Structures are given as structure tokens and as C-alpha cells.
Amino acid sequence: MRQDRHATGLPTAADHQPLLFLLPGLGGDQKLLQNIDQVVHIDYLDWTDLIHGSGLQTLFTHVKSQIEAKLPAGPVHLAGFSIGGPLAYACALAFQAEGRRVATMAILDATASDAPVPVPLNIRLRGRLQQFASCNLPGGLASIVGKLMARPASQPLLRRLQPYRNVELPFGYQKQLHMKITMQLLMPMFWPWWLELTRSAPPVTAPTYIFRSQDHAPTEPEDLGWSHYCTNVKVIRVPGSHNGMLEPKHNGPLSANLLNLAGIPNLASR
């Protein structure tokens, strides 16, 4: 998590502004809301934690503790992209149960459902073609290696490789590789955690904004299923695909929208 830059301890104008806690997807989403003092980027667990028994509940606790450490009391503004959406919802549920107000919750292109939603074939093919067209061979290779290493039979090997976690690989390949391994380990843990979380949960009453990309099939509900879990939902359609919505050509309006919802002026950090 980014360190507080106000090392003097003296109050500043930024200290009186609300904070927006951004829960990323597993890729980190570094292109979104950088260099804004009032945006706190939450970090996640690594595969080195997951192979020792940590799961989604541990990840949720890790996320919530970061929010509480940065903002011990007062209204909370949450935004979550992809898997960060369900994690933001879990935090909102917990804060609501504790009597703490969740001022806004933004869900960036995450689907809420009681079962996995299959990705349409045309979207899967488009993703593969984009990867090929961009010559992202390291990304494709990382996906293959990640799937192989996340298999139960491969986890003893992962444990043996753990001491080499921070070794740099050619072309910065380690970043994509570690992200893909973490993603593949988390995927089978997600649905049991989600079903347990939502089994008897009350609805989240905070204003909830669903940012919907162009990657969804027409048969999917407009709100991506979130009205079943939240009472005050508004859908905002955004240009671009699931990952493309974060690209510079699209993320300016998206970032402005998020800052506006949280009541944060769009000021670059000093």
C-alpha cells in the first residue's frame, strides 16, 4: 500500500478531504487514479501466502485492515475493479454490520451471481487476438505456466520455489508470472467464499454504482446482478472492454466519475 506522504504530521488540505479506497483486480490496475493524494491503493496477498492455506477470507481481512489502519473512523468510500468489486462489497457488508457508514461503493465491471457466468466465445476470442496482435507472448506464456503451477500436484514445487519469489526475470516477466499464479490459485477459492458470504447477508444500503464495460453479453442483466445484493444501485456504462476501460483513452472520464462520487477534487499529489 502507498505510504502517507505527509511526513510532517501537520494537517493539510488533503487531510480534510474524503479518501477513496481502490481495490484493484489481480493485475494491479496501475493505470487508474495514480498520483491522487486522496486515493488509497489497496494491496493483496501473493501466491506465497495462498499456498500456505490463506484464502479469500484471509484476503478480505487483509484488505479491511488496510482501510481501518488508514481511516479508523468515519464514512468510507470504496471502489473495486474485477475481483476488487466483490471484496469491496464484503467490506461494505462488514462496515454496515459494525454501524459504520459506507458513503459510496463503486463496482467496476464485476458480476454478482450465484454461479460462474460463462464468458461469451466472441469475447474470449477477442482477448486472444488482442494478446496475439500486441505480441504479448510473455503474457500468454505466463497464463500457461500459471495454470500448470496452480494445480494441486504442483503446489509442493511452488513451496520449494518460494525463496526465489523476488528474483527478477528477463523482460520483467516475473510480474506477469506471479500475477497469473496468484489468479489461478484464487479462482477455485472464490465461489465457495462468495456463496458463504452472501448466504444470509442483508443488502448493502450504500449508494452503489456499477460501471459496466462493453464486454458483457446482451443477455446479462443491466446491473450485472448487483441489485440482488444492494438496494440503491445505479448503472453507468463505460467505453472499452473489461481491461480496455482502464486504458488512457477511456480512464480519464472513469477516474473523474469515481472522484466525483467520492467528493474528491481531481488534484495531482504534490
N, C-alpha and C positions, 0 to 999 in steps of 0.2 A: 504494500500500500504506500502511496506517496506520502512523504513526510511533510509535516506542517512547516511552512516556510517562515512563519512569524517567530523567529528565534528570540526576539527581544522580550516576548511575553507581554508587551504593551498592547492595549486594544487598538484595533484598526477598523477602518470602514468595513472591511471584509468580514470581521468578526460579528458584525450585526446583520449580516446577510444570511438567508437560509442556505443550508447545504443540500446538495443533490448527491445521493449515493448511487453510483453507477455500477451495476453488477453485469459484467461482460459475458459474452459467450466464451467458449473454451479457447477461442483463438486470441482472446485478449482485447480485440476491438480498439487498437491504439489510435485509430483514425477519428474517433468520436470524442468531442468535448475535451480536448487537450488544452493545457495551459490556462485553465479557468480555476481561480482560487477556490471558488465555492463548489466545485465538483470533486468528489472524493471517489477515486477509482479503487474498487474492492478487489483484492486478490483471492485466488482459490488454492485449493490443495493441489498437490502434484501426484503423479503416479507413484512416487516413492512413499507417499502416505497411504495410498489406496491399497497397495499390495500387502500392507500390514494390518488390514482389517478396517480401515476407515471407509465410510460410505457417505451417502447423501446426507444423512442426519448429522454426521460429523462436519461435513462441508457447510451445512446450514448453520451450525453452531459457530463455526469459524467465521462465516460471513456476518452473522448477527453481532458477534463480539467486537468486530471491527467497527461496526456502526455505533455501538454503545460506547466504545472507547473514544471515538471522535466526537460524539454528540450524546452525552449521558442522559439528557432530558430534553423535552420539548418536541414539537411536531417533526415528523420525519418525511422527507421526500425520497421516493425510491424510483429507480428506472432499471429495468433488466432486459438485456438482449439475449434472444435464444434461450439457452438453459438458465440464464440470469433472470428470465421472466418468472418461471416457477419458483426460483429462490427468492425473488422479491416478494412474490405472493406469500410464501412461507413466513418471511419476516413480517409482512403486514399482518398476517394472522396472529403471530406471536405478540407483536406490539399491541394490537387491538385487544387481545386477551388480557394484557397487562394494564390496560387502561390508558395506553399512550396513543396519541392521535397520529394517524398516518395522513398527512396533508394531501399528498398526491401519490399515485402509483402509475408508472408508465411501463407498459409491456411492449417490447419491441420485437414483433414478429415471432412470438412464441404461441404455440397452440395449446389450449387446455382441453383435455379429453380423457376419458376413462380407459382408452386403449390407444396404441400407436396409430397415428394417421399415416397411411402409406403415401410416400412422395410420388406424385404423378410421373409416369415414364418420361414425358417430354421435358420435365424439369431436371430429372436425373441425367438425361442425355445432354441437355444444355450445359449442365455443370461439367460433365466430362469433356465436352467440346471446348468449353472456355478454358479448362485446365490444359488441354492439348494445344489450343491456339496461343496461349500465353507461354508455352514451352515450360510449364511448371512441372518438370519431371521430378524434382525433389519432393514436391507435394504429393504427387502420385505414388512415388516410392515410399514416402512416409506413411501413407494410408495403408499400403500393403503390409509394411513391416509392423505398423501399429496393430493391425488386426491379428497378425500372427503372434505377436508378443503378448497380446491381451488374453489369449487362450489360457484356460486353467493349466494345461500341460506346460505352458511356457513360463508360468509365474516363478518357479524356482530359479530359472535363468535370470528373470528380471531382478530377483533379490540379489543374485550374485553380481549383477551389473550396477546395482545401486551406488556403490562407491565411486563410479565413474560418471555419475549424473551430470556433473558440471564441466565435463571435458568438452571443449569446443571441437566441432567437426567442420570439414571444409564447406565453404559457401554458406555458413550459418545454418547448416542442415539440422543441427541439434534442436533448434526451436520448433520446427515443424514436426520432427520426430517425437519429441516429448509431448507436444500438444496432442498428436494423434494417439499415442499410447494412453494418455490420460482420458481422452474422449472414449476410446474403445473399452476401457475399464469401467467408466461411469455408465455407459449406455444400459447394460443389463441391470444395474442397480436402480435406475431411475423409476421404472414403473412400479415396483413394489413400494418404494418410498412415497411416490405420488399418491397411490391408492390409499395407503395408510394415512397420509396427511389429510386427504380430502374426505375420508370415510364419513366422518360426522362433524366436519368443520362448519362453523357458522359462516355466512357470507361476509366477505370483506365489504365494509360500507364506504371506504375512502373513494374519492373520485378516481376512476381508473380509465386510463387512456390506452387504447390498443392501436399501435402503429403497425399497419398491415402492408406488407410488401406486395409486389406483383407476382410472387411465386406460388400463390395459392390457387387451387382448382376452384371453378365456379360453384361446385357442389359443397364446398366448405362454408360453414356459417360465417356471416359477415364479421361477427365479433370473435371469430376463431375459438368459440366455445366458452369465453370468459364470463358471459352473463350468468352462467350456471353457478359460478363461484363468487361473483361480485355483483353488488346491487346497483352500482352507479357507473355504468360503462359507456364510453364514447369511442367510436372507431375513427381513426384518422388514416386514410390511405396515403401511402408514400410511394414515390417512384423508385424503380430499381428492384432487383432480386433480393433474396434474403441477405446475401453478403453485399450485393451491389448498393443497397440502401446506405451503406456506410462509406461508400466511395466519395471522394471530394466533390464530384459533380452533384451529388444528392444530399450529402450530410450537412451542408450549410443550413438549409431550411429545417432539417430534422433537429439539429442542435439548437437552433433558435427556438423551435417549438418546445423542446424539453426545458430550456432555461426559462422560457416564459411561463410554463406551467408551474415551475418551482418558485417563480417570482425572483429570479436571479438576473441582474443586468449582464449583458454579454460583454464583459470586460476581460481583456487578457491579463494574466497574472504578471505581477511586476517581478 
